[in-house]
Amino acid sequence: MKKILVIAAALVMGSAVHAQKYGATPEDSITCLQNLSVYQEFFKQKNYSGAYDAWKKVLEVCPATSLNTYIRGNTILKNMIAKEKDATKRAQYIDEMLNLWDMRAKYYGRPGYCLGMKAYDMRQYAPNRLQEAMELYNQALTYAEEPQFVSIPRLYFMCMIDAYKAKLIDKEGLMDAYDKTEMVLEGITKRNPADQTASKELDIVGSMFEPYASCEDLVALYTQKFEANKGDAEYLRKATMMLNNRGCTDAEIFFQMTDALHVLDPNPQSAYLMASMYRSKKNFEKVVSLLTENDNISKLDSADKENALLMLGEAYLQLGQYVNGGRICQAILEHNPDNGKAYLILGLLYAGSVDQCSGDGTPVAKRAPYWVAVDMFVRAKSIDPSTADNANQLIANYSKYFPTADDLFTYGLREGADYTVSCWYTRTTKIRAAKL
């Protein structure tokens, strides 16, 4: 065995690169290869305590041998930490694990990833070093253009939530951390538009932040910062989207910031936010104007586009423009057949236009549109449980307007039979009598 190792060492001495890889001297190379073989064998058997000494020797003598020295070393040390009962020795292993990330960055690059993972391991194994972990994460984020960096911003924000809970930062500090996280992830998305990983990470971060972003907190914070930032379009864009996402669109500061943003940078997104503002003020003419000008809705991203169409359909309903409202709801349902809110609006459009759809003028024809309206409400709650409460209330309200049993008898109609309503829409429904 020794002879084989000597021959192997001689072979790797053939170039300066290999000499550096396996150690600075022939003796180092022999030591490196011997210990490499020993620790790898123990590692395969998952005997991590057996692998530890030989692995340490490889790290000392030939740290540039392989990236696996660091990947496997992390596994070895975490197992040593888990089994160690002595506090002093356990602390030693933790320090070795953290220092391993520094060495990995030195020999194999990706300092941002290594800093971020060092901070993550620090949070797991040395939770009392929170301030130090925060500093490491902030250093890591300066390397956001590294490949495969995408998980680090989320880990950073998790750390900042811990810092907020520990009162190391205040609510504004947490807001700033969220802004920074969002900015980094958006930058990754822009650099790699085909990869949606960063977008998914941003959704996760948004969910993490939600419990700490009440309307009261956000409104107070943005009101305080508005004057200093009202000329900063990027700041206003982020702030208004935050308020919009958290449902704080009835706050005065949302109106002020949205208006300022639309002046600085009129675009489909600001028009959408302005429409949200005017919707809360019940100025539905303005909602329609903003959403229909310059084909703004078609230029929004998928989630905002659907919400904007719902807003537009509701505005047409409030303005009594039933045909336009029906057209918008049908467009939503063609894109997403499971949108319960679109069915609610569609039902209200049918119910609202009942006077326009009285058919031959008989009591049954005048009230038949309510059957179709209720069909829409039933459909809404069947596909979207979040609409159930509203749908049930609407069903109860509008079922009262069905034709009576006497009306059905008078005109020779039977409950359960088909009936077609033809107006600005055509729908086939089932005949039902009002339950008095």
Number of C-alpha atoms within 10 A of each C-alpha: 6 9 8 9 17 17 12 14 25 15 12 19 20 10 10 10 12 17 21 19 19 27 26 16 14 16 14 19 27 22 21 27 20 19 21 22 16 17 25 19 14 17 20 10 11 14 15 22 16 16 24 19 14 21 25 18 17 27 21 13 23 23 22 22 20 16 13 12 21 21 13 17 22 18 15 22 23 19 16 18 20 11 11 14 10 9 10 10 13 19 15 12 20 20 15 15 23 22 12 21 22 16 17 21 16 14 13 14 13 17 20 25 24 25 25 27 22 22 29 23 19 21 21 10 19 16 14 11 12 19 14 14 26 21 13 21 26 19 15 24 21 12 17 19 14 15 11 12 21 21 15 26 28 21 18 27 23 18 21 25 21 18 19 17 12 11 10 13 16 13 17 14 15 20 18 13 21 23 16 17 23 23 15 23 25 16 15 23 17 12 11 12 13 8 12 12 16 24 17 12 19 22 13 12 20 18 11 16 17 12 8 15 18 14 18 10 13 22 20 11 15 19 16 12 11 18 10 8 15 18 15 13 18 13 15 25 19 14 20 24 18 20 22 17 12 14 12 20 26 17 17 13 21 26 20 16 26 28 20 21 26 20 13 16 15 12 15 22 22 24 25 24 29 24 25 26 25 20 21 14 14 13 16 22 16 17 27 20 13 23 24 16 11 12 11 18 23 16 13 17 11 12 8 16 18 21 18 23 21 21 23 27 28 29 23 23 23 18 14 14 16 25 18 15 27 25 13 22 26 16 16 22 16 11 12 12 13 16 21 25 25 30 30 25 25 27 29 26 25 27 22 19 19 19 13 13 21 19 18 9 11 12 17 21 19 20 21 26 30 26 27 25 28 27 19 24 28 21 19 27 21 15 16 14 11 13 19 18 11 14 25 15 11 18 20 11 11 18 18 14 18 23 22 18 16 11 15 17 11 11 11 8 17 15 13 11 10 12 19 15 19 14 16 12 12 10 14 13 20 15 20 21 20 12 11 8
